[in-house]
């Protein structure tokens, strides 16, 4: 069984690729790469076909992750229906996902920061596109703090105990 994780932001060039690559690396490091597939998409087609934002690409490269093959794309209903876990990066992504996925998303749609180690006041991760490199670092840190909790959810859903 392949467990499918889908990270979603607006244009699929900043936040969702950051989350995609962070989760893919974490799944690999946890020995789950053969059971977990991670992808990303946008709620819009505004950036369709564009590469990852250069600032996001540089940040990922600093962490040893290569996003050079990434091309932005919009989510489609079939992919959403097939995802086991759908992770929205900000609050404005939730309603478009609900419209597209309907009632079938119940229990599968969450905010990335729902998985932070302690409850956070605001579960949204703001779009760093409007800022500078420090905004990308903030988004990365917010994603990274949630990765262990997301991995715990994946392990639970897969029935995997312990670290593997």
Backbone as CSV, one residue per row, in Angstrom:
resi,resn,N_x,N_y,N_z,CA_x,CA_y,CA_z,C_x,C_y,C_z
1,UNK,0.840,-1.194,0.000,0.000,0.000,0.000,0.879,1.249,0.000
2,UNK,0.578,2.159,-0.879,1.268,3.447,-0.898,0.394,4.468,-0.197
3,UNK,0.966,5.136,0.777,0.285,6.190,1.519,0.604,7.503,0.823
4,UNK,-0.428,8.228,0.401,-0.242,9.450,-0.374,-0.497,10.691,0.478
5,UNK,0.532,11.553,0.509,0.446,12.827,1.224,0.478,13.925,0.169
6,UNK,-0.408,14.882,0.303,-0.466,15.997,-0.631,-0.397,17.301,0.150
7,UNK,0.618,18.129,-0.163,0.738,19.445,0.460,0.216,20.479,-0.533
8,UNK,-0.538,21.464,-0.028,-1.220,22.394,-0.923,-1.074,23.833,-0.445
9,UNK,-0.632,24.701,-1.364,-0.636,26.149,-1.122,-1.338,26.812,-2.305
10,UNK,-1.093,28.078,-2.533,-1.809,28.807,-3.578,-1.274,28.503,-4.977
11,UNK,0.016,28.792,-5.203,0.561,28.667,-6.547,1.484,27.487,-6.758
12,UNK,1.848,26.788,-5.680,2.724,25.617,-5.733,4.148,25.971,-6.154
13,UNK,4.629,27.138,-5.687,6.029,27.485,-5.957,6.810,27.812,-4.690
14,UNK,6.149,27.972,-3.557,6.849,28.331,-2.313,6.577,27.325,-1.201
15,UNK,5.460,27.501,-0.511,5.204,26.731,0.704,4.977,25.242,0.463
16,UNK,4.114,24.896,-0.490,3.835,23.465,-0.663,5.049,22.686,-1.157
17,UNK,5.913,23.242,-2.042,7.136,22.504,-2.360,8.078,22.386,-1.168
18,UNK,8.152,23.409,-0.318,8.967,23.302,0.897,8.473,22.141,1.757
19,UNK,7.165,22.076,1.956,6.593,21.004,2.767,6.770,19.648,2.092
20,UNK,6.572,19.598,0.797,6.747,18.348,0.054,8.153,17.782,0.262
21,UNK,9.153,18.609,0.052,10.541,18.140,0.155,10.924,17.822,1.601
22,UNK,10.425,18.598,2.557,10.695,18.309,3.965,10.103,16.960,4.359
23,UNK,8.875,16.704,3.936,8.221,15.438,4.294,8.822,14.260,3.545
24,UNK,9.180,14.456,2.297,9.809,13.374,1.531,11.130,12.964,2.193
25,UNK,11.933,13.952,2.580,13.207,13.661,3.248,12.978,12.972,4.592
26,UNK,11.978,13.426,5.346,11.686,12.826,6.639,11.206,11.381,6.483
27,UNK,10.379,11.130,5.476,9.914,9.763,5.221,11.088,8.865,4.849
28,UNK,11.991,9.382,4.041,13.197,8.628,3.667,14.030,8.331,4.911
29,UNK,14.269,9.344,5.728,15.082,9.170,6.928,14.435,8.209,7.923
30,UNK,13.111,8.109,7.895,12.383,7.210,8.794,12.243,5.806,8.211
31,UNK,12.801,5.593,7.011,12.701,4.284,6.375,11.336,4.002,5.773
32,UNK,10.583,5.040,5.474,9.230,4.881,4.927,9.124,5.247,3.447
33,UNK,10.263,5.525,2.800,10.201,6.014,1.428,9.528,5.048,0.460
34,UNK,9.557,3.745,0.747,8.916,2.777,-0.129,7.413,2.657,0.126
35,UNK,6.926,3.314,1.179,5.504,3.227,1.526,4.782,4.560,1.460
36,UNK,5.546,5.657,1.377,4.948,6.992,1.426,5.326,7.780,0.178
37,UNK,4.329,8.343,-0.459,4.521,9.203,-1.626,4.069,10.606,-1.245
38,UNK,4.923,11.587,-1.481,4.588,12.966,-1.134,4.594,13.806,-2.409
39,UNK,3.551,14.592,-2.596,3.446,15.480,-3.750,2.914,16.828,-3.267
40,UNK,2.978,17.807,-4.143,2.436,19.128,-3.821,1.683,19.674,-5.014
41,UNK,0.785,20.603,-4.724,-0.016,21.243,-5.766,-0.514,22.581,-5.241
42,UNK,-1.110,23.352,-6.136,-1.672,24.647,-5.767,-3.181,24.650,-5.891
43,UNK,-3.826,25.560,-5.185,-5.272,25.710,-5.314,-5.621,26.480,-6.580
44,UNK,-4.601,27.089,-7.195,-4.813,27.837,-8.438,-3.820,27.359,-9.493
45,UNK,-4.066,27.741,-10.727,-3.139,27.445,-11.813,-2.293,28.650,-12.179
46,UNK,-2.250,29.649,-11.289,-1.542,30.900,-11.582,-0.089,30.681,-11.976
47,UNK,0.565,29.729,-11.367,1.997,29.500,-11.599,2.264,28.241,-12.422
48,UNK,1.223,27.649,-12.983,1.315,26.393,-13.725,2.560,26.337,-14.614
49,UNK,3.365,25.309,-14.419,4.553,25.093,-15.227,5.807,25.808,-14.756
50,UNK,5.660,26.719,-13.810,6.832,27.469,-13.318,7.641,26.631,-12.333
51,UNK,8.947,26.890,-12.262,9.775,26.196,-11.269,9.506,26.750,-9.877
52,UNK,10.089,26.091,-8.904,9.992,26.568,-7.529,10.587,27.980,-7.456
53,UNK,10.041,28.806,-6.580,10.576,30.151,-6.384,12.074,30.030,-6.075
54,UNK,12.917,30.879,-6.680,14.361,30.760,-6.452,14.764,30.819,-4.981
55,UNK,14.026,31.595,-4.185,14.350,31.674,-2.757,14.038,30.362,-2.044
56,UNK,12.932,29.717,-2.425,12.599,28.403,-1.860,13.608,27.360,-2.332
57,UNK,13.980,27.421,-3.602,14.965,26.486,-4.133,16.307,26.608,-3.442
58,UNK,16.729,27.843,-3.174,18.007,28.072,-2.488,17.946,27.558,-1.050
59,UNK,16.824,27.773,-0.381,16.666,27.282,0.987,16.729,25.758,1.001
60,UNK,16.014,25.116,0.095,16.041,23.656,0.036,17.449,23.152,-0.259
61,UNK,18.150,23.818,-1.165,19.519,23.409,-1.500,20.430,23.499,-0.277
62,UNK,20.240,24.533,0.542,21.040,24.660,1.769,20.810,23.487,2.722
63,UNK,19.655,22.845,2.577,19.334,21.695,3.418,19.568,20.373,2.675
64,UNK,20.269,20.457,1.554,20.625,19.253,0.805,19.497,18.667,-0.015
65,UNK,18.477,19.466,-0.315,17.323,18.989,-1.070,17.263,19.687,-2.426
66,UNK,16.996,18.924,-3.463,17.013,19.434,-4.829,15.599,19.553,-5.377
67,UNK,15.156,20.772,-5.627,13.820,21.020,-6.170,13.877,21.459,-7.619
68,UNK,14.995,21.220,-8.297,15.164,21.730,-9.667,14.167,21.130,-10.653
69,UNK,13.658,19.944,-10.393,12.705,19.318,-11.317,11.263,19.771,-11.067
70,UNK,11.025,20.507,-9.998,9.666,20.912,-9.643,9.058,21.834,-10.692
71,UNK,7.811,21.577,-11.036,7.018,22.463,-11.876,5.656,22.621,-11.214
72,UNK,5.250,23.852,-11.054,3.995,24.149,-10.375,2.812,23.589,-11.151
73,UNK,1.823,23.178,-10.380,0.602,22.654,-10.981,-0.565,22.856,-10.024
74,UNK,-1.741,22.849,-10.593,-2.960,22.972,-9.789,-3.457,21.573,-9.428
75,UNK,-4.054,21.480,-8.272,-4.604,20.214,-7.806,-5.810,19.837,-8.658
76,UNK,-6.041,18.535,-8.809,-7.257,18.100,-9.483,-8.053,17.181,-8.556
77,UNK,-9.309,17.007,-8.862,-10.221,16.277,-7.982,-9.789,14.830,-7.779
78,UNK,-9.283,14.177,-8.806,-8.884,12.777,-8.667,-7.711,12.628,-7.699
79,UNK,-6.702,13.489,-7.857,-5.550,13.433,-6.953,-5.984,13.691,-5.510
80,UNK,-6.878,14.635,-5.335,-7.381,14.951,-4.004,-8.132,13.752,-3.418
81,UNK,-8.927,13.086,-4.226,-9.678,11.916,-3.763,-8.758,10.762,-3.389
82,UNK,-7.619,10.646,-4.052,-6.697,9.531,-3.814,-5.714,9.792,-2.670
83,UNK,-5.643,11.018,-2.184,-4.702,11.358,-1.111,-5.206,10.824,0.226
84,UNK,-4.290,10.242,0.991,-4.625,9.763,2.324,-4.560,10.883,3.358
85,UNK,-3.690,11.860,3.102,-3.510,12.992,4.010,-3.289,14.237,3.162
86,UNK,-4.151,15.230,3.339,-4.070,16.486,2.599,-3.708,17.578,3.600
87,UNK,-2.593,18.263,3.320,-2.072,19.265,4.244,-2.118,20.651,3.615
88,UNK,-3.002,21.489,4.131,-3.104,22.873,3.666,-2.056,23.701,4.401
89,UNK,-1.440,24.640,3.679,-0.408,25.470,4.292,-0.966,26.718,4.951
90,UNK,-2.130,27.193,4.499,-2.719,28.373,5.124,-4.237,28.257,5.075
91,UNK,-4.900,29.102,5.827,-6.354,29.036,5.982,-7.094,29.233,4.664
92,UNK,-6.569,30.064,3.764,-7.279,30.325,2.513,-7.207,29.158,1.533
93,UNK,-6.527,28.092,1.876,-6.471,26.906,1.027,-7.556,25.898,1.396
94,UNK,-8.085,26.006,2.594,-9.029,25.013,3.100,-10.329,25.005,2.302
95,UNK,-10.943,26.154,2.100,-12.242,26.185,1.418,-12.146,25.724,-0.040
96,UNK,-11.150,26.156,-0.826,-11.049,25.600,-2.189,-10.874,24.080,-2.193
97,UNK,-10.136,23.559,-1.213,-9.967,22.105,-1.128,-11.283,21.429,-0.765
98,UNK,-12.024,22.015,0.145,-13.330,21.444,0.532,-14.309,21.477,-0.641
99,UNK,-14.286,22.559,-1.401,-15.175,22.644,-2.570,-14.846,21.542,-3.582
100,UNK,-13.575,21.309,-3.794,-13.143,20.314,-4.769,-13.306,18.891,-4.244
101,UNK,-13.041,18.679,-2.964,-13.047,17.330,-2.410,-14.334,16.895,-1.745
102,UNK,-15.172,17.857,-1.399,-16.444,17.532,-0.771,-16.308,16.817,0.556
103,UNK,-17.354,16.090,0.898,-17.421,15.400,2.182,-16.357,14.316,2.311
104,UNK,-15.842,13.848,1.200,-14.827,12.803,1.221,-13.520,13.221,1.868
105,UNK,-13.338,14.520,2.086,-12.107,15.008,2.714,-12.134,14.929,4.241
106,UNK,-13.285,14.652,4.798,-13.414,14.610,6.263,-12.383,13.656,6.847
107,UNK,-11.627,14.154,7.821,-10.626,13.355,8.491,-9.289,13.275,7.772
108,UNK,-9.250,13.735,6.514,-8.007,13.679,5.737,-7.390,15.053,5.512
109,UNK,-8.165,16.127,5.671,-7.701,17.487,5.436,-7.314,18.146,6.755
110,UNK,-6.069,18.606,6.811,-5.551,19.269,8.004,-4.646,20.417,7.595
111,UNK,-4.421,21.307,8.538,-3.403,22.331,8.365,-2.068,21.695,8.755
112,UNK,-0.977,22.075,8.089,0.336,21.551,8.445,0.609,21.757,9.922
113,UNK,0.311,22.963,10.409,0.649,23.281,11.802,-0.302,22.664,12.822
114,UNK,-1.324,21.934,12.359,-2.121,21.137,13.291,-1.237,20.090,13.958
115,UNK,-0.106,19.786,13.333,0.793,18.742,13.814,1.997,19.305,14.575
116,UNK,1.968,20.585,14.890,3.044,21.180,15.696,3.063,20.498,17.059
117,UNK,4.222,20.463,17.714,4.331,19.726,18.979,3.470,20.287,20.104
118,UNK,3.186,21.561,20.067,2.294,22.177,21.051,1.271,22.986,20.264
119,UNK,0.069,23.115,20.787,-0.924,23.904,20.066,-0.406,25.304,19.749
120,UNK,-0.640,25.739,18.521,-0.242,27.080,18.110,-1.499,27.923,17.936
121,UNK,-1.368,29.187,18.243,-2.519,30.083,18.169,-3.035,30.221,16.742
122,UNK,-2.120,30.323,15.779,-2.490,30.487,14.375,-1.829,29.369,13.583
123,UNK,-2.626,28.495,13.010,-2.081,27.351,12.281,-1.694,27.676,10.838
124,UNK,-1.896,28.903,10.409,-1.531,29.272,9.049,-0.039,29.546,8.902
125,UNK,0.489,29.212,7.738,1.859,29.554,7.375,1.756,30.586,6.262
126,UNK,2.182,31.797,6.561,2.010,32.910,5.626,2.875,32.761,4.380
127,UNK,2.382,33.321,3.287,3.055,33.217,1.997,4.348,34.026,2.014
128,UNK,5.499,33.369,1.905,6.764,34.101,1.944,7.077,34.826,0.640
129,UNK,6.324,34.553,-0.408,6.563,35.154,-1.715,6.590,36.680,-1.624
130,UNK,5.790,37.236,-0.727,5.675,38.686,-0.593,6.811,39.291,0.219
131,UNK,7.638,38.447,0.820,8.685,38.940,1.701,10.079,38.690,1.166
132,UNK,10.977,38.430,2.083,12.367,38.173,1.700,12.785,36.798,2.222
133,UNK,14.079,36.529,2.180,14.578,35.220,2.592,14.191,34.865,4.019
134,UNK,14.102,35.864,4.895,13.731,35.561,6.280,12.306,35.008,6.365
135,UNK,11.432,35.426,5.459,10.068,34.900,5.444,10.061,33.440,4.997
136,UNK,10.961,33.094,4.078,11.092,31.696,3.659,11.635,30.854,4.813
137,UNK,12.578,31.403,5.560,13.124,30.694,6.722,12.036,30.455,7.767
138,UNK,11.194,31.451,7.990,10.099,31.302,8.946,9.155,30.191,8.501
139,UNK,8.778,30.203,7.223,7.890,29.158,6.698,8.538,27.779,6.863
140,UNK,9.828,27.676,6.543,10.556,26.415,6.675,10.550,25.932,8.130
141,UNK,10.829,26.831,9.069,10.842,26.463,10.486,9.468,25.986,10.947
142,UNK,8.413,26.660,10.492,7.060,26.259,10.877,6.718,24.881,10.299
143,UNK,7.150,24.629,9.085,6.936,23.312,8.477,7.735,22.262,9.248
144,UNK,9.013,22.548,9.469,9.902,21.589,10.124,9.411,21.193,11.515
145,UNK,8.868,22.158,12.268,8.401,21.808,13.612,7.201,20.873,13.562
146,UNK,6.501,20.838,12.432,5.313,19.995,12.296,5.620,18.616,11.718
147,UNK,6.778,18.466,11.096,7.121,17.215,10.418,7.067,15.997,11.348
148,UNK,7.639,16.036,12.550,7.553,14.844,13.407,6.103,14.427,13.700
149,UNK,5.235,15.379,13.938,3.830,15.065,14.192,3.138,14.487,12.968
150,UNK,3.488,15.003,11.791,2.926,14.462,10.553,3.410,13.029,10.360
151,UNK,4.694,12.788,10.615,5.225,11.420,10.508,4.529,10.484,11.490
152,UNK,4.247,10.961,12.690,3.516,10.143,13.659,2.145,9.764,13.105
153,UNK,1.470,10.721,12.492,0.145,10.444,11.888,0.273,9.409,10.780
154,UNK,1.282,9.555,9.921,1.486,8.606,8.832,1.751,7.209,9.391
155,UNK,2.637,7.120,10.376,2.933,5.819,10.999,1.664,5.195,11.581
156,UNK,0.876,6.024,12.260,-0.372,5.535,12.851,-1.298,5.004,11.763
157,UNK,-1.457,5.769,10.692,-2.346,5.353,9.604,-1.839,4.078,8.920
158,UNK,-0.523,3.934,8.847,0.076,2.744,8.227,0.170,1.570,9.191
159,UNK,-0.053,1.821,10.469,0.086,0.769,11.471,1.530,0.419,11.751
160,UNK,2.421,1.413,11.581,3.851,1.212,11.831,4.145,1.628,13.260
161,UNK,4.830,0.778,13.985,5.177,1.081,15.376,6.605,1.577,15.461
162,UNK,6.858,2.373,16.488,8.232,2.840,16.762,8.775,3.715,15.666
163,UNK,10.086,3.726,15.540,10.771,4.598,14.579,10.697,4.109,13.155
164,UNK,10.256,2.870,12.909,10.198,2.364,11.533,8.932,1.622,11.311
